[in-house]
């Protein structure tokens, strides 16, 4: 009598071909889910994280959250060197809180949009994939942090530093979004149209959070702003303020 259990059917989009197309090879983690192993898998073998999510590995999401926290904190500290003083602790605190709030605000819509794309996944699996996106974005920001530090200690142009941070933030979100859409296609998503809309919404929310928690770069008499502003209005204001001295300075 054959006592072997029949494995559950694999969704069509979770085939090896789909995983290969998304650049992910679904395989078990190599070694225990320590922080270095999880970070290495996130950067080199994201399919191992998906395997851990599907197997219910509880240690992996915790390590991803810890990686994101450390990366955003270090990035914030180096960003705070532009102004120094209280910004050395206020900037990392605000960046970390801002990302956390953005994730909490946007997670319900991510679950709905992923369902509309045909993704049949549990809440904890979608939350784990979102954590992977945030952790990868944060790791890229950590990699760019030394560049931020070099310019923050050698220039007093608030507009330029703001542009540099915005560029690095968009790059980080781009690669994080690629991980999100790739993981969704591997674990069962039939399309990515709604997820792309969600990514745009999430990006705009993070932009607005950076304005709602300002200042992240410059200084202020208050810890949080006392007036409401749209992020584009805030950016244009500082660009104009940064350009005004150059206009008034006579050319030689």
SEDREN-769790 format. One record per residue (C-alpha): residue in one letter; x, y, z. Coordinates in steps of 0.1 Angstrom, whole numbers, plus 5000, padded with zeros to 4 digits. Layout:
N
AXYZ
...
***
This chain:
252
X500050005000
X501450344990
X501350575020
X503050875004
X500851185004
X500051364972
X501551714971
X499051994966
X498552134931
X500952414922
X499352724907
X500052774870
X502053094875
X504152924902
X505752684876
X509552684872
X509052874839
X507253164857
X509853164884
X512653184858
X510853464840
X510753664872
X514353594880
X513553384911
X514453024918
X512152884945
X514352674968
X514852635005
X517052865026
X520652765028
X521252755066
X519252905094
X517253235089
X519853455105
X520053825096
X523053785073
X521453485055
X518153665050
X519853975037
X521953765013
X518853585001
X517053914996
X519854044974
X520953734956
X518253464959
X514753614966
X513153284956
X514453144989
X512553395008
X509353314989
X509852944998
X510253045034
X507053255032
X505152965017
X506452725044
X505452965071
X508953055083
X508353295111
X511953405115
X512253545080
X509753835082
X511253945116
X514753955101
X513454155071
X511854405094
X515054425114
X517154475083
X514854755071
X514954925105
X518754925107
X519155035071
X516755325074
X518155435107
X521755445094
X520655625063
X518755875084
X521755945107
X524056015077
X521356235062
X521056415095
X524756515093
X523756785068
X522256995096
X523656815126
X522356875161
X518856725167
X518656605131
X521156325139
X518356145158
X515256315144
X515956235108
X516355855113
X513355845136
X511156035112
X512255825082
X511555505100
X508155615113
X507255755079
X507955425062
X506055235088
X503055455085
X503155435047
X503155055049
X500255045074
X498255295053
X498855115020
X498654755031
X494854715029
X494854844993
X497754614984
X495754314995
X492754424975
X494754514944
X496654184945
X493353994947
X492054194917
X495254074899
X494253714906
X496753654934
X495353384958
X497653434988
X497053475025
X497353795043
X500653695060
X502253605027
X501353935011
X502654115042
X505853925041
X506354015004
X505754375012
X508354355040
X510754215014
X510054514992
X510654765020
X513754585032
X515254584997
X514454954993
X516055025027
X519154825018
X519655024986
X519355355006
X521955215030
X524255155000
X523755514989
X524155655024
X527955725020
X527255934989
X524756135009
X527256185037
X529956315013
X527656584999
X525956665032
X529356745047
X530656945017
X527757155005
X525057375021
X522657344992
X519357215007
X517857184972
X520656964959
X520656734989
X516956704986
X517156614949
X519856354956
X517756194984
X514756194961
X516656024933
X518055754956
X514555704971
X513055654937
X515855404927
X515255214959
X511555194954
X511955094918
X513954784927
X511654714956
X508654724933
X510354484909
X510754244938
X507054284947
X505754234911
X508153944905
X507153764937
X503453814930
X503853664895
X505653364910
X503153284937
X500053314916
X499253654902
X497653654868
X498654004859
X500354304874
X498254604863
X496654674896
X499854614915
X501554884893
X498755124903
X499355044939
X503155094936
X502455444922
X500055514951
X502655384976
X505355604961
X503155914964
X502255835000
X505955815009
X506556144992
X503756305012
X504956145045
X508356305040
X506556645038
X504256565067
X507156485089
X509456765077
X512156865082
X514156565073
X517156755060
X517057115071
X516257255106
X513057395122
X511957545155
X509457265159
X509856895157
X506856855133
X505457115109
X502657355120
X501057395086
X499857155059
X501557135026
X501456914995
X504856754987
X505156924953
X504457264969
X507057194996
X509757094970
X509157394948
X509357624978
X512857494988
X513957494952
X513057864948
X514657944982
X517857774971
X517957954938
X517158304951
X520658384965
X522258284932
X519958524914
X520858814937
X524558754936
X526158974909
X528258784883
X531958854881
***
